[in-house]
Amino acid sequence: MPGLQRLQKLMDEYCGGVTVSYMTNDKLLAMGMQKMVILEEDLDKVAAEDIHQLMRAWELKHRHRTSECVFHHTLFREETRWPGYYYRGDKMKLDDENWHVLTTSQRDRDTGEYKMEKQPLYHLIDNEEK
C-alpha cells in the first residue's frame, strides 16, 4: 500500500477518523504511534524518478510529521473535545475546567521527543455578547 494511503489509514483508524465515528482512546493512540514509527522508517527509503515524484515524497514526509504531532496532541489532551474534533472513548466528558486551553508542542530534532504544554485560551469576543 502506498505511503499516503497508509498514513490516511493510520490517522483514520487510530487517531479518531470518520470510519471509527471519530472515536479513539489511549491504547489505539499508542498503537497508532508505534505504526507511525514503522511508516517513518519506510519513508526514509522513498525515492523519486522525477521532480514531481520528489515533490510528492517531500509532501508525504511533511504530512507524516504533521500527523505525528496530531497523535501527540490527541494523547496529551485527556478529554473528549466535541463537537468538531474527536471522542476519547476512555475519557468521554468535555472538561472545560481543565482543558479549555490551547495545547502547544515543541519537537526535539535530535531525539524526536515532544514537549507538550497547556497555554491559556483568550476569547476576543465574549460568548455573552453574541
Contacts in CASP RR format, 6 or more apart in sequence:
PFRMAT RR
TARGET T0000
AUTHOR 0000-0000-0000
METHOD contacts of the structure
MODEL  1
MPGLQRLQKLMDEYCGGVTVSYMTNDKLLAMGMQKMVILEEDLDKVAAED
IHQLMRAWELKHRHRTSECVFHHTLFREETRWPGYYYRGDKMKLDDENWH
VLTTSQRDRDTGEYKMEKQPLYHLIDNEEK
1 9 0 8 1.000
3 39 0 8 1.000
3 42 0 8 1.000
3 43 0 8 1.000
3 60 0 8 1.000
4 60 0 8 1.000
4 63 0 8 1.000
6 39 0 8 1.000
7 39 0 8 1.000
7 60 0 8 1.000
7 63 0 8 1.000
7 64 0 8 1.000
7 67 0 8 1.000
10 32 0 8 1.000
10 35 0 8 1.000
10 36 0 8 1.000
10 39 0 8 1.000
10 67 0 8 1.000
11 17 0 8 1.000
11 67 0 8 1.000
11 70 0 8 1.000
12 18 0 8 1.000
12 19 0 8 1.000
12 20 0 8 1.000
13 19 0 8 1.000
13 20 0 8 1.000
13 28 0 8 1.000
14 24 0 8 1.000
14 28 0 8 1.000
14 29 0 8 1.000
14 31 0 8 1.000
14 32 0 8 1.000
14 33 0 8 1.000
14 35 0 8 1.000
14 71 0 8 1.000
15 24 0 8 1.000
15 28 0 8 1.000
15 29 0 8 1.000
15 32 0 8 1.000
15 67 0 8 1.000
15 70 0 8 1.000
15 71 0 8 1.000
15 74 0 8 1.000
15 86 0 8 1.000
16 22 0 8 1.000
16 23 0 8 1.000
16 24 0 8 1.000
16 28 0 8 1.000
16 74 0 8 1.000
16 86 0 8 1.000
16 87 0 8 1.000
17 24 0 8 1.000
17 86 0 8 1.000
21 87 0 8 1.000
22 82 0 8 1.000
22 84 0 8 1.000
22 85 0 8 1.000
22 86 0 8 1.000
22 87 0 8 1.000
23 86 0 8 1.000
23 87 0 8 1.000
23 88 0 8 1.000
23 89 0 8 1.000
24 74 0 8 1.000
24 86 0 8 1.000
24 87 0 8 1.000
24 88 0 8 1.000
24 89 0 8 1.000
25 88 0 8 1.000
25 89 0 8 1.000
25 90 0 8 1.000
25 91 0 8 1.000
26 75 0 8 1.000
26 90 0 8 1.000
27 90 0 8 1.000
29 71 0 8 1.000
29 74 0 8 1.000
29 75 0 8 1.000
30 75 0 8 1.000
32 71 0 8 1.000
33 68 0 8 1.000
33 71 0 8 1.000
33 72 0 8 1.000
33 75 0 8 1.000
36 64 0 8 1.000
36 67 0 8 1.000
36 68 0 8 1.000
36 71 0 8 1.000
39 64 0 8 1.000
40 64 0 8 1.000
40 68 0 8 1.000
43 57 0 8 1.000
43 60 0 8 1.000
43 61 0 8 1.000
43 64 0 8 1.000
46 57 0 8 1.000
46 60 0 8 1.000
46 61 0 8 1.000
47 57 0 8 1.000
48 54 0 8 1.000
48 56 0 8 1.000
48 57 0 8 1.000
69 105 0 8 1.000
69 107 0 8 1.000
69 114 0 8 1.000
72 105 0 8 1.000
72 114 0 8 1.000
72 116 0 8 1.000
73 103 0 8 1.000
73 105 0 8 1.000
73 116 0 8 1.000
74 86 0 8 1.000
74 88 0 8 1.000
76 103 0 8 1.000
76 105 0 8 1.000
76 116 0 8 1.000
77 88 0 8 1.000
77 99 0 8 1.000
77 103 0 8 1.000
78 88 0 8 1.000
78 91 0 8 1.000
78 95 0 8 1.000
78 98 0 8 1.000
78 99 0 8 1.000
79 88 0 8 1.000
79 91 0 8 1.000
79 93 0 8 1.000
79 94 0 8 1.000
79 95 0 8 1.000
79 98 0 8 1.000
79 99 0 8 1.000
80 86 0 8 1.000
80 87 0 8 1.000
80 88 0 8 1.000
80 89 0 8 1.000
80 91 0 8 1.000
80 92 0 8 1.000
80 93 0 8 1.000
80 94 0 8 1.000
81 94 0 8 1.000
81 99 0 8 1.000
82 94 0 8 1.000
99 118 0 8 1.000
100 121 0 8 1.000
101 118 0 8 1.000
101 119 0 8 1.000
101 120 0 8 1.000
101 121 0 8 1.000
102 118 0 8 1.000
102 119 0 8 1.000
102 120 0 8 1.000
102 121 0 8 1.000
103 116 0 8 1.000
103 117 0 8 1.000
103 118 0 8 1.000
103 119 0 8 1.000
104 116 0 8 1.000
104 117 0 8 1.000
104 118 0 8 1.000
104 119 0 8 1.000
105 114 0 8 1.000
105 115 0 8 1.000
105 116 0 8 1.000
105 117 0 8 1.000
106 114 0 8 1.000
106 115 0 8 1.000
107 113 0 8 1.000
107 114 0 8 1.000
107 115 0 8 1.000
108 114 0 8 1.000
108 115 0 8 1.000
END
